[in-house]
Amino acid sequence: MKQMYPKNGRVILHVDMNSFYASVEMAYDPSLKGKPLAIAGNPKERRGIIVTCSYEARKFGVKTTMPLWEAQKLCPQLIVKKPNFDRYRAASIGMFEILNQYSSLVEPVSIDEGYVDITESYEFGTPLEIAETIQKQIQRQLDLPCSIGVAPNKFLAKMASDMKKPMGITVLRKRDVPSVLWPLDVEEMHGVGKKTGEKLRTIHIKTIGDLAKANDVQLKSVLGINGPRLKERANGTDQRPVDPDAASEFKSIGNSTTLPRDVSNQQELLQVLEKLSETVCVRLKRKKVLASSLGITIRFKDRKTITRSRKLQNPIQKEEELFQIAKQLFLKHWNGDSVRLLGITGMDLIEYNEAVKQLDLFSYEKEARKEPLLATLATLREKFGSHIIDRAVMMPEVKSEQRNIGAETSFNKDFLQDFPYRKAEKEE
């Protein structure tokens, strides 16, 4: 079977779950199968936005991010369920456990998709046989549909998995790029969104083929360093490896919430910021990081949105510190108009053990009293390893957070916490 694999190249799968949240609900309650189903927030609040929907609902024109009232107008018989993130997390864990049976190189991208490098997995069959086996196993064990792209690199695998949904398997070779990808509109290319597409069209790039043949200087002038990189992708080139540890790399931790109504009362808005600070604090502790910068997001009733941030002298993690900085930023930049969304984001994150506090005149005495304890901890860690002892607040929470639709994006970033398939640390 080894002769079915390239001698020098790689074979990458991109496994993409189909209409994941809706499919999980159907697996949990089979009576929902074959019916127009949407997962959305509380219909009584403005969180009533479609998160995902079944393919039966899509036939009526229902789409992700569509307001719930609009979706119900298009499809009066639409069944609406609030998201159940614990249920989705459990299904995601099951899906990735299956992927790890076929390769040790599995890179989760989000809760419902991931890359698998099967270059050394020839004992399980040909690449196409492995893709078919994985798809059938996920369907049989989890009762969930998925589409799989088979390609020599991550970009082409991602493009391939989008070509046949639901339950499709698509092989996309580099030699197929001119005939399969180049005729497509440039916005259909992974990595090119609506805004990037608009910029490319200003220099007469309308298709992926146009991008593949574009002038590097023009691309840089419009898109910066990302321009030539996208051109490489358009030509089917992507050197990125499948990295099992990539999911743990993150640059910010934030949380936002859409308010049930437009709010102009300062006290109410500060209470929302305080609650957001609590949530961000919990997530920073779970990740064992501190924020060196803090940003806030304010969306007014007219949908105008502003973001403001501040670089901090000392990295922070505590709820009260997060709240005080967020409060200062808010009071400085809030114009008094009604607000419909607030958010807080900790940025420029550093690991807790690497955080070095720049002691000022007022904190020096307090920190100095801790010095004997810190010295003892340092000795223990040097002798027995960095994780031999830790602060109680740094331990992973057993109780899961309450989550709402406003935290859905953050949930997608955090779903890998304590996954059973993550590699254990090597013993010294």
LINWO-V477689 format. One line per field, one symbol per residue. ss: DSSP state (h for helix, s for strand, l for the rest). psi: psi as a letter, one per 30 degrees, with the letter a starting at -180 (. if undefined). burial: 1 if it has 9 or more other C-alpha atoms within 8 Angstrom, else 0. A space follows every 10 residues. Layout:
BEGIN
ss=???
psi=???
burial=???
END
This chain:
BEGIN
ss=lhhhllllll lssssssllh hhhhhhhhlh hhllllssss llllllllss ssslhhhhll llllllshhh hhhhllllss slllhhhhhh hhhhhhhhhl lllllsssss llssssslll lhhhllhhhh hhhhhhhhhh hhlllsssss sllhhhhhhh hlllllllss sslhhhhhhh llllshhhll lllhhhhhhh hlllllshhh hhlllhhhhh hhhllhhhhh hhhhllllll lllllhhhll lsssssssss sssllhhhhh hhhhhhhhhh hhhhhhhlss ssssssssss llllssssss ssssssllhh hhhhhhhhhh hhhlllllss ssssssssss shhhllllll lllhhhhhhl hhhhhhhhhh hhhhllllll lhhhllllll llllhhhhhh hhhhllllll llllllll
psi=fffflkefal jkkjkjkkhe eeeeeeeejf ffkgljkkkl ajfflggikj elllfeefff gklkfkkeee efeeifgkkk klkieeeeee eeeeefeeef ffkfikjkea fgllkkjgeg gfffaleeee eeeeeeeeee efhkllkkkk lfleeeeeee fffjklhlkk kjleffeeee eeflkfffkk fjaeeeeeee ffghjfleee efglkeeeee fegbffeeee eeefggkjgk ljjfffffkl flklklkkkf lkkfkeeeee eeeeeeeeee eeeeeefhll kflkllkkkl fggkkkkklk kkekklfkee eeeeeeeeee fefkgflkkf kklkkklhkk keffkjkjkl effeeeeeff eeeeeeeeee eeeflfgfkl keffkkkekl lkklffgeee efffffkhkf fkklkkk.
burial=0000110001 1111111111 1111111000 0100111111 1110111111 1111011100 0111011100 1101100100 1010000110 1111111111 0110111111 1111111110 1100111111 1101101110 0101111111 1111111111 1101101111 1111011100 1111111011 0100011011 1000111111 1101000111 0110001101 1111111100 0101001000 0111111110 0111000111 0111011111 1011110111 1111111111 1000000110 0000111010 1110111011 0000000111 1111111111 1000100000 0001001000 0000001001 1000000000 0001100000 0000111101 0110100000 00000000
END
